[in-house]
Amino acid sequence: MLKTGAQYLEEMKAMRPNIYKYGKLIEDPTTDPITAAHIKNVAMWYDRSCDPATQDLYTTTSFLTGERAHRWNTIMTKPEDLVGNMDMKRDGYRACGSCMGPCCAGWVIMNALWSVTYDMDKEYGTDYHERLKKFAMFAEEKALSLAGAITDGKGNRGAGAGAQEDPDLYLHVKEQRPDGIIISGFKTQICGTAGAQYVLCMPTTGMKPGEEAYALACAVPRDVEGLTIIEARRSSDTRAESEAEGWDGIRSGTTAAYMIFDDVFVPTEHVFMNGETKYSGKPIGQFSTIYRSCIGACVAGQGDVIIGAALGMARVNGLSAKPFQDRLNQMAIHNETTYGMGLGSIMKGKNHPSGAFYPNGLLAHANKVLVGTLPYEVKRMAVDIAGGIVETGCMPSYKDLTSPIYGEKLLSALQGAPGTKPEDRVKMARLLEWLTIGGGIPGCMHGGGSPDTGKLVVRLSTKWDQYVDYARALADVEAPLKEEKKK
Ligand SMILES: Cc1cc2nc3c(=O)[nH]c(=O)nc-3n(C[C@H](O)[C@H](O)[C@H](O)COP(=O)(O)OP(=O)(O)OC[C@H]3O[C@@H](n4cnc5c(N)ncnc54)[C@H](O)[C@@H]3O)c2cc1C
């Protein structure tokens, strides 16, 4: 089924309030300034699914039902589905300026678990895959927005889940019941939780024998009893948060949250892994190939807006593209590099026997390293082009700009090119401030996992000795040039 933005907003209003910020309960996340911009943006993605002009970008034909569905409710079974994922996100970033977690992370978890549940059932005779299939059909039928909770509290990073003093540092099964499980623990920095109707959970890393309680994957309603959500808010910048938002306020945003699971009941039908330590590291492997290929398009989409805002600033400052063309070219090249690398990893991907399609791991992980680097360069060049007004603390607040005492004069000080108003300059600068040093920065560095894990996969997947052999053959070197393995 397809849902409109209005239907989505209505359903969001009906959810049990369980999101807090500044120590207070947010009664209605669809109107509270902490979460409203994000939820409005998610509604926009629903509307773009129903708009004939953008429908093909945001929807596809479901592999399970043959019906048209929002992309984020479907299983991706062919390269075109992954390319569709990328292109939807690039378009979404261009329209909203930011990332929409509930149309991404839960979807990717569902796809990551597709192959893992299939393999577990083959080995253990369990019925996880059938449960996941039913959940996927339920998500499609209800056109659900789905957040994805992977990152546990983790505590001492030098020790595993089972070695933490507080078991809650990793989400775990506290009690097995005939009809389901009771779970407890923390998931942290979860993107777009406020806009989600369901949350899919999976392990952040592989578990060892003895850590069965932590080998857990499941789905819960975002407003399930026992779940408390603390919003870290990335909807807007801190300046707009602390000072009244006016015509310069950011109308876009995502959110990130800390989730406290306190004895949450999950019915058996929504449990997709329960103790299988051997398979507990597999979901993150599958998740990261999909996520790390597609995020190339997310950062490219935001990069497109950053280029536009930087050039817009140049023009409102009374300059043309000419003095900045080298930098603008380089920004565009960076955008196309992460986008193209994502496409490349998809072109070299493979189907799993379960039907799900996964991009090539080496290319996807190499892309993660680029995604953790190039967008920061794009932002640096944008600030360079735009001028000091975009740097922290160099733009007056809306309240000052509208002060009855000095507002008019202050605005005159911000006048730019003829044919533009000072307000145009402020608005463009505020957007760029948000995109480069503010809350608009997507999870380039750590979203989807740290670049170090990408480098680890590159190290493990690259055939170093074989490369030396290519060189030895060409250079006619007889010595084997092998490194002795350390004992
Ligand atoms: C904008 C944003 C959105 C996000 N959205 C989501 C989301 O929707 N869902 C979700 O589940 N998560 C989300 N995350 C969380 C993200 O996945 C994590 O931030 C990421 O996996 C890194 O974990 P961490 O922040 O706990 O860093 P840490 O684990 O504290 O890592 C810090 C550094 O230490 C290194 N390190 C950590 N452990 C070790 C070790 N044992 N040995 C050597 N080096 C180590 C890491 O590589 C990294 O360089 C989001 C993050 C951001 C920034």
The ligand as an ORCA input file, in Angstrom:
! r2SCAN-3c Opt
* xyz 0 1
  C      24.567     10.992     12.227
  C      24.603      9.603     12.730
  C      23.523      8.767     12.506
  C      23.524      7.485     13.022
  N      22.425      6.691     12.810
  C      22.406      5.451     13.331
  C      21.268      4.617     13.152
  O      20.274      5.010     12.529
  N      21.290      3.388     13.690
  C      22.359      2.931     14.387
  O      22.313      1.793     14.840
  N      23.438      3.690     14.585
  C      23.494      4.930     14.083
  N      24.589      5.723     14.277
  C      25.661      5.247     15.120
  C      26.884      4.793     14.334
  O      26.637      3.560     13.707
  C      28.056      4.751     15.307
  O      28.363      6.089     15.664
  C      29.268      4.069     14.720
  O      29.018      2.696     14.518
  C      30.493      4.227     15.637
  O      30.186      3.792     16.929
  P      30.422      4.766     18.172
  O      29.851      6.077     17.866
  O      29.936      4.062     19.376
  O      31.975      4.972     18.182
  P      33.062      4.203     19.037
  O      32.732      2.750     19.110
  O      33.210      4.902     20.330
  O      34.338      4.380     18.126
  C      35.211      5.518     18.181
  C      36.485      5.159     17.410
  O      37.128      4.047     18.053
  C      37.301      2.981     17.136
  N      37.037      1.722     17.878
  C      35.935      1.354     18.545
  N      36.081      0.141     19.106
  C      37.323     -0.264     18.795
  C      38.082     -1.438     19.084
  N      37.587     -2.431     19.827
  N      39.340     -1.503     18.582
  C      39.871     -0.499     17.844
  N      39.186      0.632     17.533
  C      37.937      0.751     18.009
  C      36.269      3.200     16.035
  O      36.680      2.633     14.800
  C      36.225      4.730     15.972
  O      37.262      5.212     15.162
  C      24.628      7.009     13.754
  C      25.735      7.836     13.942
  C      25.743      9.116     13.435
  C      26.943      9.984     13.667
*
